[in-house]
Amino acid sequence: MDRKDYFKLIFGNEYYTIKDLRYNKKLGFLFSKDELEQFFDEKEKLIEENNRHIKNLPLKTFNSKYLFFVRGKYLLENYKEYLSTFIEDLELNQQTLFERNIEDILMSRAFSEVEGTLNVENVPTTRKQIKQIYQKRILTSKNDIIVKNMLDAMSFIVKEKPAFNKDNLLKLYNILSENCLEEDCRLKEGCYYRDEGVIIGGFEGAPEAIIEECMDSLFAFVNNPENIQEYDALLPHICHYYILYIHPYFDYNGRTARMVSFWLNYIFDINDAPLFMSEAINDNKKEYYDAIINTRNTHNDLTYFLGYILETAIKYSLVYKNLENVKELLSKTGDTLTSTEWGYLKKIIVHNSTGYFTYKDFLNYIHSTMTKQGGLKKLNTFVEYNILIKDVNKKKENIYKVNPEILIYEF
């Protein structure tokens, strides 16, 4: 393959994974193992040639030469679409989407962030339990302690607005992990990071001897004002991936990484940041993990992870705009939904905005074990409000579909 052909793949409208290139013939041909290595080599050559379309980040790596992303058509078009959605909405409403939905995205962020982050790591909880813990600090299980720690971590960020540095990151980690770590997962007295190696999902974390050097490179990167200006809404998610990559602790790295992205959005007032990423991750964990794995398996090419963030941000922006349309329609009849019902409707729109589904599908969307009767009751409530359309399939089962008239924003 000629170099110009590699360039078309690197800078084109799509950004292909190893699976695309090696196994599924998405391109109409398959790379050999040698061709795949050549593909990686071409990216590294472009970095070394200071190609302006590849951004080499000043973050220390331990298993690849660089940590970078490609500013080709794929990433730029997604970034452009997300910003366009954000700006057009702002100009139309004179207020950002996030400000208008402050109760659901910011005020109840303590709930959605906790639910999303905990569910990513398979810690079962409910919105009602979270509310009880938040209001009364009722702790009856280890899961309750985890929730309480998450709420305390968010309070630490919001109330103190701490600078992003070594000491404050340790404070955040200690808050998140308080009374939750097994003995062999705890940091040694006086240590900021783990003192032994770790393997996570087949990937090694940074050797313990260089963790501090790696993390210092992250603090320097984040606290450079030029980087905040240049990377804007991407900066928190570059850091999100980097903490997962370095894996500075024995446990709670994912939870810490996701909380750090919230922290940086908050202290740097990144107005166009997609603040709903934790709930988005929770809604489709596979896409999240695939983005991490694709980045790690391609010599730390962050294009995959950042592309996932932008595609998800576009989708969820439109989901929230559709929910606003439903609220407006209901207001004309004096009707409204409970906060729980809004959460259910959001899940339905996210998972199945156009097709029919059964009550079993609905329970999968909302991660619930409620009874058939309970599920049907919730769905029929939406039918009464003309939000869902009801029909019967060949098995004589009730099936449901989102009323297309309420989805004015397609995604």
C-alpha positions as CSV (number, residue, x, y, z in Angstrom):
1,M,0.0,0.0,0.0
2,D,1.3,3.4,-1.0
3,R,1.8,6.1,1.6
4,K,-0.9,8.2,0.1
5,D,-3.3,5.3,0.6
6,Y,-2.4,5.2,4.3
7,F,-3.0,9.0,4.4
8,K,-6.6,8.5,3.1
9,L,-7.2,6.0,6.0
10,I,-5.6,8.2,8.6
11,F,-7.2,11.5,7.6
12,G,-10.5,10.4,6.1
13,N,-14.2,10.7,7.1
14,E,-14.1,7.4,9.1
15,Y,-11.5,6.2,11.6
16,Y,-11.0,2.5,11.3
17,T,-10.3,0.1,14.2
18,I,-8.0,-2.9,14.1
19,K,-11.1,-5.0,13.7
20,D,-12.1,-3.1,10.6
21,L,-8.6,-3.3,9.1
22,R,-7.8,-6.9,10.0
23,Y,-11.0,-8.9,10.2
24,N,-14.3,-7.6,8.9
25,K,-13.6,-6.4,5.3
26,K,-15.3,-3.1,6.0
27,L,-12.9,-1.5,3.6
28,G,-13.2,-4.2,1.0
29,F,-9.8,-5.7,1.9
30,L,-7.9,-6.9,4.9
31,F,-4.6,-5.7,6.3
32,S,-2.0,-8.3,6.9
33,K,-0.2,-8.1,10.3
34,D,2.8,-6.4,8.6
35,E,0.5,-3.9,6.9
36,L,-1.1,-3.1,10.2
37,E,2.3,-2.4,11.7
38,Q,3.1,-0.2,8.7
39,F,-0.1,1.7,9.3
40,F,1.1,2.4,12.9
41,D,4.5,3.3,11.7
42,E,3.1,5.8,9.2
43,K,1.3,7.6,12.1
44,E,4.5,7.8,14.0
45,K,6.4,9.1,11.0
46,L,3.8,11.9,10.7
47,I,4.3,12.8,14.3
48,E,8.1,12.9,13.8
49,E,7.6,15.0,10.7
50,N,5.6,17.5,12.8
51,N,2.5,17.0,10.7
52,R,0.1,19.7,11.8
53,H,-2.9,17.3,11.5
54,I,-1.6,15.0,14.2
55,K,-1.4,16.3,17.8
56,N,1.3,14.7,19.9
57,L,0.5,15.3,23.6
58,P,3.2,16.2,26.1
59,L,2.2,13.3,28.4
60,K,4.7,10.7,29.4
61,T,4.1,7.2,28.0
62,F,5.5,3.8,29.1
63,N,4.5,1.4,26.3
64,S,4.5,3.5,23.2
65,K,6.5,6.4,21.8
66,Y,3.6,8.9,21.8
67,L,0.1,9.6,23.1
68,F,-1.6,11.5,20.3
69,F,-4.7,12.1,18.2
70,V,-5.4,12.7,14.6
71,R,-7.1,16.0,13.6
72,G,-8.4,14.5,10.4
73,K,-11.9,14.7,8.9
74,Y,-13.4,12.2,11.3
75,L,-12.5,14.0,14.5
76,L,-12.9,17.5,13.2
77,E,-16.3,16.9,11.6
78,N,-17.6,15.4,14.9
79,Y,-16.2,18.2,16.9
80,K,-17.7,20.7,14.4
81,E,-21.1,19.0,14.6
82,Y,-21.0,19.0,18.4
83,L,-20.0,22.6,18.7
84,S,-22.5,23.6,16.0
85,T,-25.3,21.9,17.9
86,F,-24.2,23.6,21.1
87,I,-23.9,27.1,19.5
88,E,-27.0,27.0,17.4
89,D,-29.0,26.0,20.5
90,L,-27.4,28.8,22.6
91,E,-28.2,31.4,19.9
92,L,-31.8,30.1,19.6
93,N,-32.5,30.0,23.4
94,Q,-30.1,32.6,24.7
95,Q,-29.1,30.0,27.3
96,T,-27.1,26.8,27.0
97,L,-28.7,23.4,26.9
98,F,-27.0,22.6,30.2
99,E,-28.2,25.8,31.9
100,R,-31.8,25.1,30.8
101,N,-31.7,21.6,32.1
102,I,-29.8,22.5,35.2
103,E,-32.0,20.4,37.6
104,D,-31.4,17.2,35.5
105,I,-27.8,17.8,34.5
106,L,-26.3,19.8,37.3
107,M,-28.5,19.8,40.4
108,S,-29.4,16.2,40.0
109,R,-26.0,15.5,38.6
110,A,-25.1,14.2,42.1
111,F,-27.7,11.5,41.3
112,S,-27.0,10.8,37.6
113,E,-23.2,11.0,38.1
114,V,-23.3,8.6,41.0
115,E,-25.7,6.3,39.3
116,G,-23.8,6.3,36.1
117,T,-20.4,6.0,37.6
118,L,-21.4,3.2,40.0
119,N,-23.3,1.3,37.4
120,V,-20.2,1.4,35.1
121,E,-18.5,-0.6,37.8
122,N,-21.5,-2.7,38.5
123,V,-22.3,-1.4,42.0
124,P,-26.1,-1.8,42.3
125,T,-28.0,1.2,43.7
126,T,-31.2,3.2,42.9
127,R,-32.0,6.8,42.6
128,K,-34.2,6.6,45.6
129,Q,-31.4,5.1,47.7
130,I,-29.0,7.8,46.5
131,K,-31.5,10.5,47.5
132,Q,-31.9,9.0,51.0
133,I,-28.2,8.9,51.5
134,Y,-27.8,12.4,50.2
135,Q,-30.5,13.8,52.4
136,K,-30.2,11.7,55.6
137,R,-26.8,10.0,55.3
138,I,-28.4,6.6,55.9
139,L,-25.7,4.0,55.4
140,T,-26.8,0.4,55.6
141,S,-24.3,-1.4,53.3
142,K,-21.0,-1.0,51.5
143,N,-22.8,0.3,48.4
144,D,-24.3,3.1,50.6
145,I,-20.8,4.0,51.7
146,I,-19.6,4.1,48.0
147,V,-22.5,6.4,47.2
148,K,-21.8,8.6,50.2
149,N,-18.2,8.9,49.1
150,M,-19.2,9.8,45.6
151,L,-21.4,12.6,46.9
152,D,-18.7,13.8,49.2
153,A,-16.2,13.9,46.3
154,M,-18.6,16.0,44.2
155,S,-19.1,18.3,47.2
156,F,-15.3,18.6,47.6
157,I,-15.0,19.7,44.0
158,V,-18.0,22.1,43.9
159,K,-17.5,23.7,47.3
160,E,-13.7,24.0,47.4
161,K,-13.0,24.3,43.7
162,P,-9.5,22.8,44.3
163,A,-6.6,23.3,42.0
164,F,-5.7,20.2,40.0
165,N,-2.5,19.0,41.6
166,K,-0.9,16.0,43.3
167,D,-2.1,16.7,46.8
168,N,-5.7,17.4,45.8
169,L,-5.9,14.4,43.6
170,L,-4.9,12.3,46.6
171,K,-7.6,14.0,48.6
172,L,-10.2,13.2,46.0
173,Y,-9.0,9.6,45.7
174,N,-9.1,9.1,49.5
175,I,-12.7,10.5,49.6
176,L,-13.8,8.2,46.9
177,S,-12.2,5.1,48.4
178,E,-12.8,5.7,52.1
179,N,-13.7,2.5,53.9
180,C,-14.1,0.6,50.7
181,L,-10.7,-0.8,49.8
182,E,-9.4,-4.3,50.7
183,E,-6.2,-4.3,52.7
184,D,-4.0,-5.2,49.7
185,C,-5.5,-2.4,47.6
186,R,-4.7,0.4,50.0
187,L,-1.9,2.9,49.4
188,K,1.0,2.6,51.8
189,E,1.3,5.3,54.4
190,G,2.8,8.5,52.9
191,C,2.4,7.2,49.3
192,Y,0.6,9.1,46.6
193,Y,0.3,6.1,44.2
194,R,0.6,2.3,44.2
195,D,4.0,0.8,44.8
196,E,3.5,-2.5,42.8
197,G,2.5,-3.4,39.3
198,V,-1.1,-4.0,38.1
199,I,-2.7,-5.7,35.2
200,I,-6.3,-4.6,34.2
201,G,-8.2,-6.4,31.5
202,G,-5.0,-7.8,30.0
203,F,-3.3,-4.4,30.0
204,E,-0.5,-3.3,32.3
205,G,-0.6,-0.1,34.2
206,A,2.5,2.1,34.3
207,P,5.5,0.6,36.1
208,E,5.4,1.9,39.7
209,A,8.8,3.5,39.4
210,I,7.6,6.1,36.8
211,I,4.0,6.7,38.0
212,E,4.9,9.9,39.7
213,E,6.8,11.2,36.7
214,C,3.8,10.4,34.5
215,M,1.3,12.0,36.8
216,D,3.5,15.1,37.1
217,S,3.3,15.4,33.3
218,L,-0.5,15.4,33.6
219,F,-0.5,18.1,36.2
220,A,1.8,20.3,34.0
221,F,-0.3,19.6,30.9
222,V,-3.6,20.6,32.6
223,N,-2.3,23.7,34.4
224,N,-0.8,25.2,31.2
225,P,-3.4,27.9,30.2
226,E,-2.5,27.4,26.5
227,N,-3.6,23.8,26.7
228,I,-7.0,24.7,28.3
229,Q,-7.6,27.2,25.5
230,E,-6.4,24.8,22.8
231,Y,-8.2,21.6,23.8
232,D,-11.3,23.1,25.5
233,A,-13.9,20.4,26.0
234,L,-11.5,17.7,25.0
235,L,-9.0,18.4,27.7
236,P,-11.0,16.7,30.6
237,H,-11.4,13.5,28.5
238,I,-7.7,13.4,27.5
239,C,-7.1,13.4,31.2
240,H,-9.9,10.8,31.7
241,Y,-8.1,8.4,29.4
242,Y,-4.6,9.2,30.8
243,I,-5.6,8.2,34.3
244,L,-7.1,4.9,33.1
245,Y,-3.9,4.4,31.1
246,I,-1.4,5.1,33.9
247,H,-3.7,3.4,36.5
248,P,-2.0,5.1,39.5
249,Y,-3.9,3.2,42.1
250,F,-4.7,-0.5,42.8
251,D,-8.4,0.2,42.6
252,Y,-10.9,3.0,41.9
253,N,-9.0,4.3,38.9
254,G,-12.0,4.4,36.6
255,R,-14.2,6.1,39.2
256,T,-11.4,8.6,39.9
257,A,-10.8,9.3,36.1
258,R,-14.4,10.0,35.5
259,M,-14.6,12.3,38.5
260,V,-11.5,14.1,37.4
261,S,-13.2,14.9,34.0
262,F,-16.1,16.5,36.0
263,W,-13.5,18.3,38.2
264,L,-11.7,19.9,35.3
265,N,-14.9,20.9,33.5
266,Y,-15.9,22.6,36.7
267,I,-12.8,24.5,37.8
268,F,-12.0,25.7,34.3
269,D,-15.6,26.7,33.5
270,I,-15.7,24.8,30.2
271,N,-19.1,25.9,29.2
272,D,-19.5,23.6,26.1
273,A,-18.4,20.5,28.0
274,P,-20.8,17.5,27.7
275,L,-21.7,17.1,31.3
276,F,-23.8,14.0,30.8
277,M,-20.9,11.6,30.1
278,S,-21.3,9.4,33.2
279,E,-24.9,8.6,32.4
280,A,-24.0,8.1,28.7
281,I,-21.3,5.6,29.7
282,N,-23.7,3.8,31.9
283,D,-26.2,3.5,29.0
284,N,-23.7,1.7,26.8
285,K,-20.7,0.4,28.7
286,K,-19.5,-1.7,25.7
287,E,-18.9,1.4,23.5
288,Y,-16.9,3.0,26.4
289,Y,-14.7,0.0,26.9
290,D,-14.3,-0.5,23.2
291,A,-13.0,3.1,22.9
292,I,-10.5,2.5,25.6
293,I,-9.3,-0.8,24.2
294,N,-9.1,0.6,20.6
295,T,-6.9,3.5,21.9
296,R,-4.7,1.2,24.0
297,N,-4.2,-1.3,21.1
298,T,-3.2,1.3,18.6
299,H,-0.2,2.7,20.4
300,N,-2.3,5.2,22.4
301,D,-4.1,6.8,19.5
302,L,-6.6,8.9,21.4
303,T,-8.6,9.5,18.2
304,Y,-10.8,6.5,19.1
305,F,-11.5,7.7,22.7
306,L,-12.1,11.3,21.8
307,G,-14.2,10.3,18.8
308,Y,-16.4,8.2,21.1
309,I,-16.8,11.2,23.5
310,L,-17.8,13.5,20.7
311,E,-20.2,11.1,19.0
312,T,-21.8,10.5,22.4
313,A,-22.0,14.2,23.2
314,I,-23.8,14.8,19.9
315,K,-26.3,12.1,20.6
316,Y,-27.1,13.1,24.1
317,S,-27.4,16.8,23.2
318,L,-30.2,15.8,20.8
319,V,-31.7,13.5,23.4
320,Y,-32.0,16.4,25.9
321,K,-33.5,18.7,23.2
322,N,-36.1,16.1,22.4
323,L,-37.0,15.8,26.1
324,E,-37.4,19.6,26.2
325,N,-39.8,19.3,23.4
326,V,-41.8,16.7,25.3
327,K,-41.9,19.1,28.3
328,E,-43.2,21.9,26.1
329,L,-46.0,19.7,24.7
330,L,-47.0,18.4,28.1
331,S,-47.1,22.0,29.5
332,K,-49.8,22.9,27.0
333,T,-52.1,20.4,28.6
334,G,-51.0,21.1,32.1
335,D,-49.4,17.6,32.4
336,T,-46.0,16.7,33.7
337,L,-43.9,13.6,34.5
338,T,-42.1,12.7,37.7
339,S,-38.3,12.8,37.8
340,T,-38.3,9.0,37.7
341,E,-40.6,9.0,34.6
342,W,-38.3,11.5,32.9
343,G,-35.5,9.2,33.6
344,Y,-37.3,6.3,32.1
345,L,-38.3,8.2,29.0
346,K,-34.7,9.3,28.5
347,K,-33.6,5.7,28.5
348,I,-36.2,4.7,26.0
349,I,-35.2,7.5,23.6
350,V,-31.5,6.6,24.0
351,H,-31.9,2.9,23.4
352,N,-34.8,2.8,20.9
353,S,-36.0,6.1,19.4
354,T,-37.6,4.6,16.3
355,G,-38.6,0.9,16.7
356,Y,-41.1,-1.1,18.6
357,F,-40.2,-2.7,21.9
358,T,-41.7,-4.8,24.6
359,Y,-42.0,-4.3,28.4
360,K,-39.0,-6.7,28.7
361,D,-36.9,-4.4,26.5
362,F,-38.0,-1.5,28.6
363,L,-36.8,-3.1,31.8
364,N,-33.5,-3.8,30.1
365,Y,-33.2,-0.1,29.1
366,I,-33.7,1.1,32.7
367,H,-31.7,-1.7,34.3
368,S,-34.7,-2.7,36.4
369,T,-36.2,-6.0,37.8
370,M,-39.7,-4.6,38.4
371,T,-42.6,-6.9,37.6
372,K,-44.3,-7.2,34.2
373,Q,-47.3,-5.5,35.7
374,G,-45.1,-2.6,37.0
375,G,-43.4,-2.3,33.6
376,L,-46.6,-2.2,31.7
377,K,-48.1,0.3,34.1
378,K,-45.2,2.7,33.5
379,L,-45.4,2.3,29.7
380,N,-49.2,2.8,29.6
381,T,-48.7,6.1,31.5
382,F,-46.6,7.3,28.6
383,V,-49.3,6.1,26.2
384,E,-51.9,8.2,28.1
385,Y,-49.7,11.2,27.5
386,N,-49.3,10.4,23.8
387,I,-45.6,10.0,24.3
388,L,-45.7,6.4,23.3
389,I,-47.8,4.6,20.7
390,K,-49.2,1.2,21.6
391,D,-49.8,-1.8,19.3
392,V,-49.9,-5.6,19.5
393,N,-47.5,-8.0,17.7
394,K,-48.1,-11.4,16.2
395,K,-47.6,-13.0,19.6
396,K,-50.4,-10.8,20.9
397,E,-47.9,-9.0,23.1
398,N,-48.3,-5.3,23.8
399,I,-45.5,-3.4,22.0
400,Y,-44.6,0.2,22.2
401,K,-43.0,2.9,20.1
402,V,-41.9,6.5,20.7
403,N,-44.4,8.8,19.0
404,P,-42.4,10.2,16.1
405,E,-44.1,13.6,16.5
406,I,-42.2,14.3,19.7
407,L,-38.8,13.5,18.3
408,I,-38.0,16.6,16.3
409,Y,-34.3,16.1,16.5
410,E,-32.9,13.0,14.8
411,F,-29.7,11.3,15.8
